[in-house]
């Protein structure tokens, strides 16, 4: 597959930021226009929320394509979405689940009371409760739209662009994961997002396909949404009434086993783990 070999640096960061600003301005104009002309407040509607999220990410990706990828490579921005055989999925999904348990423990160690944290946590909890009122909007936004575009941006553009620019893969994976955590805007999601970003970035780097991290991201967000829906918490420990330390031990055990086999057994040309329709 002949893909453009773009790089990611400060120009790419500016392009992504500019795309987000442009989308925000357009959406604001649309919302105000509906309010003035049609006397309708669409900002709180479910459809507009989903549309806004998708439009925002499309504008971000389009800005990088137009201002960075095409001038650098002379090609349109493209990604590989090749599938994989069953054995690959058998390794990466348990690996992801193990890291989710580890992330659950990490998040539980972040304070929710005291200076700064208490008021911020109340605000964050209230925001999450508001978002979960409409199940359809949550599923469409959090489980479908967000994973697709977040993987395109953080793994497909940032991580791959850093590696194309000469950065070591491991460093690029962690940097893209840290940025991924920071954009969530709160310390509780930051911790989990960084750890999960490491798994998503590792899978993308090894397989060269964005489909797999997208599916893993779907899986993570769906499980989190189900925990919120049925237990009012994203915590496995609270949902199943077990020790946080037990979730950590189980998580490390599951992650370590499947990570080891994925890292050591997944090789280009390995027939048991070869990505369908792709050569490395």
C-alpha positions as CSV (number, residue, x, y, z in Angstrom):
1,X,0.0,0.0,0.0
2,X,1.5,3.3,-1.2
3,X,0.9,5.7,1.8
4,X,2.3,9.2,2.1
5,X,5.3,9.5,4.4
6,X,4.4,12.8,6.2
7,X,6.1,14.0,9.4
8,X,4.7,15.6,12.6
9,X,6.3,18.6,14.2
10,X,5.3,22.1,15.3
11,X,3.7,22.8,11.9
12,X,1.5,19.7,12.3
13,X,0.5,20.8,15.8
14,X,-0.4,24.2,14.5
15,X,-2.4,22.7,11.6
16,X,-4.4,20.5,14.0
17,X,-5.1,23.4,16.4
18,X,-6.1,25.6,13.5
19,X,-8.5,23.0,12.3
20,X,-10.1,22.8,15.7
21,X,-10.5,26.6,16.0
22,X,-12.0,26.8,12.5
23,X,-14.5,24.1,13.4
24,X,-15.4,25.8,16.6
25,X,-16.1,29.1,14.8
26,X,-18.2,27.4,12.1
27,X,-20.3,25.5,14.7
28,X,-20.8,28.7,16.7
29,X,-22.1,30.5,13.7
30,X,-24.4,27.7,12.8
31,X,-25.8,27.5,16.3
32,X,-26.3,31.3,16.5
33,X,-27.9,31.3,13.0
34,X,-30.5,28.7,14.1
35,X,-31.2,30.7,17.2
36,X,-31.7,34.0,15.4
37,X,-33.4,32.8,12.2
38,X,-35.3,29.8,13.2
39,X,-35.7,30.5,16.9
40,X,-34.3,27.1,17.8
41,X,-31.6,26.3,20.4
42,X,-29.8,23.4,18.8
43,X,-26.7,23.4,21.0
44,X,-28.3,21.0,23.5
45,X,-29.8,18.7,20.9
46,X,-28.4,15.2,20.6
47,X,-28.0,15.4,16.8
48,X,-26.0,18.6,17.0
49,X,-23.7,17.1,19.7
50,X,-22.9,14.2,17.4
51,X,-22.5,16.4,14.4
52,X,-20.3,18.9,16.2
53,X,-17.9,16.2,17.4
54,X,-17.6,14.6,13.9
55,X,-17.3,18.0,12.2
56,X,-14.6,19.0,14.7
57,X,-12.4,16.0,14.0
58,X,-13.0,16.1,10.3
59,X,-11.8,19.7,10.2
60,X,-8.7,18.8,12.3
61,X,-7.7,15.9,10.0
62,X,-8.5,18.0,6.9
63,X,-6.3,20.9,8.1
64,X,-3.3,18.5,8.6
65,X,-4.0,17.0,5.1
66,X,-4.1,20.4,3.4
67,X,-1.4,22.2,5.2
68,X,1.1,19.5,6.0
69,X,0.6,16.2,4.2
70,X,0.0,17.4,0.7
71,X,2.8,20.1,0.7
72,X,5.3,17.6,2.2
73,X,4.5,14.5,0.1
74,X,2.4,15.6,-2.9
75,X,-0.2,13.0,-1.9
76,X,-3.5,13.0,-0.1
77,X,-3.7,11.8,3.5
78,X,-4.4,8.1,3.5
79,X,-4.4,5.4,6.2
80,X,-4.2,1.6,6.2
81,X,-7.3,-0.1,7.6
82,X,-6.4,-3.7,6.9
83,X,-8.0,-6.4,8.9
84,X,-6.1,-9.2,10.8
85,X,-6.7,-12.9,11.4
86,X,-8.4,-14.3,14.5
87,X,-5.2,-15.1,16.4
88,X,-4.1,-11.4,16.4
89,X,-7.4,-10.3,17.9
90,X,-7.1,-13.1,20.4
91,X,-3.9,-11.5,21.7
92,X,-4.7,-7.8,21.5
93,X,-8.2,-7.7,23.2
94,X,-7.1,-9.5,26.4
95,X,-4.0,-7.3,26.4
96,X,-6.2,-4.2,26.2
97,X,-8.5,-5.5,29.0
98,X,-5.5,-6.1,31.2
99,X,-4.3,-2.6,30.7
100,X,-7.9,-1.3,31.4
101,X,-7.7,-3.0,34.8
102,X,-4.2,-1.5,35.5
103,X,-5.6,1.9,34.4
104,X,-8.5,1.4,36.8
105,X,-6.1,1.1,39.7
106,X,-4.1,4.1,38.5
107,X,-7.1,6.3,38.4
108,X,-8.3,5.2,41.8
109,X,-5.0,6.6,43.3
110,X,-5.8,10.1,42.1
111,X,-7.5,12.2,44.9
112,X,-11.1,13.3,44.6
113,X,-11.1,15.5,47.7
114,X,-9.0,18.3,49.1
115,X,-7.5,21.4,47.4
116,X,-8.3,21.7,43.7
117,X,-9.3,18.1,43.3
118,X,-12.6,18.2,45.1
119,X,-14.3,21.0,43.2
120,X,-12.8,19.8,39.9
121,X,-14.1,16.3,40.5
122,X,-17.6,17.5,41.3
123,X,-17.6,19.5,38.1
124,X,-16.2,16.5,36.1
125,X,-18.7,14.1,37.7
126,X,-21.6,16.5,37.0
127,X,-20.5,16.7,33.4
128,X,-20.3,13.0,33.0
129,X,-23.8,12.6,34.4
130,X,-25.1,15.2,32.0
131,X,-23.5,13.4,29.1
132,X,-24.9,10.0,30.0
133,X,-28.5,11.2,30.1
134,X,-28.9,10.4,26.4
135,X,-27.8,6.8,25.7
136,X,-27.9,7.2,21.9
137,X,-25.8,10.3,21.9
138,X,-23.3,8.6,24.2
139,X,-23.0,5.5,22.1
140,X,-22.7,7.5,18.8
141,X,-20.2,10.0,20.2
142,X,-18.1,8.0,22.7
143,X,-18.2,4.5,21.3
144,X,-18.3,5.2,17.5
145,X,-17.2,8.7,16.4
146,X,-14.5,9.5,19.0
147,X,-12.5,6.2,18.6
148,X,-12.4,6.5,14.8
149,X,-11.1,10.1,14.7
150,X,-9.0,9.9,17.8
151,X,-7.1,7.0,16.4
152,X,-6.6,8.7,13.1
153,X,-5.2,11.8,14.8
154,X,-3.2,10.4,17.7
155,X,-1.9,7.2,16.2
156,X,-2.3,7.8,12.4
157,X,-1.1,11.4,12.3
158,X,0.9,12.2,15.5
159,X,2.6,8.9,16.3
160,X,3.2,7.9,12.7
161,X,4.4,11.4,11.8
162,X,6.9,11.4,14.7
163,X,8.3,8.0,13.6
164,X,8.5,9.2,10.0
165,X,10.5,12.2,11.3
166,X,13.1,9.9,12.8
167,X,11.9,9.5,16.4
168,X,12.3,6.1,18.0
169,X,9.0,4.2,17.9
170,X,8.8,3.7,21.7
171,X,9.3,7.5,22.3
172,X,6.7,8.3,19.6
173,X,4.2,5.9,21.2
174,X,4.6,7.5,24.7
175,X,4.5,11.1,23.4
176,X,1.3,10.5,21.4
177,X,-0.2,8.8,24.5
178,X,0.7,11.7,26.7
179,X,-0.9,14.1,24.3
180,X,-3.9,11.8,24.1
181,X,-4.2,11.9,27.8
182,X,-3.8,15.7,28.1
183,X,-6.6,16.5,25.6
184,X,-9.1,14.7,27.9
185,X,-8.7,17.7,30.2
186,X,-8.9,16.0,33.6
187,X,-6.4,14.0,35.8
188,X,-8.8,11.0,36.1
189,X,-9.1,10.3,32.4
190,X,-5.5,11.4,31.8
191,X,-4.1,8.4,33.7
192,X,-6.2,5.8,32.0
193,X,-5.9,7.4,28.6
194,X,-2.0,7.4,28.7
195,X,-1.9,3.8,29.6
196,X,-4.5,2.8,27.0
197,X,-2.7,5.0,24.5
198,X,0.4,2.9,25.0
199,X,-1.5,-0.3,24.0
200,X,-3.2,1.4,21.1
201,X,0.1,2.9,19.9
202,X,1.9,-0.4,20.2
203,X,-0.7,-2.3,18.3
204,X,-0.7,0.3,15.5
205,X,3.1,0.3,15.3
206,X,3.3,-3.5,15.1
207,X,0.4,-4.1,12.7
208,X,0.6,-0.9,10.7
209,X,-3.2,-0.9,10.5
210,X,-5.5,1.7,12.2
211,X,-8.4,-0.7,12.2
212,X,-7.1,-2.7,15.1
213,X,-6.6,0.3,17.5
214,X,-9.9,1.7,16.5
215,X,-11.6,-1.6,17.4
216,X,-9.7,-1.7,20.7
217,X,-10.8,1.9,21.4
218,X,-14.4,0.9,20.6
219,X,-14.1,-1.9,23.1
220,X,-12.6,0.3,25.9
221,X,-15.2,3.0,25.5
222,X,-18.1,0.6,25.3
223,X,-17.0,-1.2,28.5
224,X,-16.6,2.2,30.3
225,X,-20.1,3.3,29.1
226,X,-21.6,0.0,30.3
227,X,-20.0,0.4,33.7
228,X,-21.4,4.0,34.0
229,X,-24.8,2.8,32.9
230,X,-25.1,-0.1,35.3
231,X,-23.0,0.9,38.2
232,X,-22.7,4.7,38.1
233,X,-18.9,4.4,38.0
234,X,-16.2,3.6,35.5
235,X,-14.4,1.6,38.1
236,X,-14.2,-2.2,37.8
237,X,-13.3,-2.5,41.5
238,X,-16.4,-0.5,42.6
239,X,-18.7,-2.2,40.0
240,X,-17.7,-5.8,41.1
241,X,-17.0,-4.9,44.8
242,X,-13.4,-6.1,44.8
243,X,-10.2,-4.7,46.0
244,X,-8.4,-2.1,43.8
245,X,-5.2,-4.0,44.5
246,X,-6.8,-7.2,43.2
247,X,-7.8,-5.4,39.9
248,X,-4.1,-4.3,39.6
249,X,-2.8,-7.8,40.2
250,X,-5.2,-9.4,37.7
251,X,-4.6,-6.6,35.2
252,X,-0.8,-7.0,35.3
253,X,-1.1,-10.8,35.0
254,X,-3.4,-10.6,31.9
255,X,-1.6,-7.8,30.3
256,X,1.9,-9.3,30.8
257,X,1.0,-12.6,29.3
258,X,-0.7,-11.3,26.2
259,X,1.7,-8.4,25.7
260,X,4.6,-10.9,25.8
261,X,3.1,-13.1,23.1
262,X,2.0,-10.2,20.9
263,X,5.5,-8.5,21.0
264,X,7.5,-11.7,20.6
265,X,5.3,-13.7,18.2
266,X,4.0,-10.9,16.0
267,X,6.5,-10.6,13.1
268,X,6.1,-9.5,9.5
269,X,5.7,-12.5,7.4
270,X,4.6,-14.7,10.3
271,X,1.8,-16.7,8.8
272,X,-0.1,-17.1,12.1
273,X,-0.1,-13.4,12.7
274,X,0.2,-11.8,9.3
275,X,-2.0,-8.8,8.6
276,X,-4.3,-9.6,5.8
277,X,-3.6,-7.8,2.6
278,X,-0.5,-6.0,3.8
279,X,3.2,-6.5,3.4
280,X,5.8,-4.9,5.8
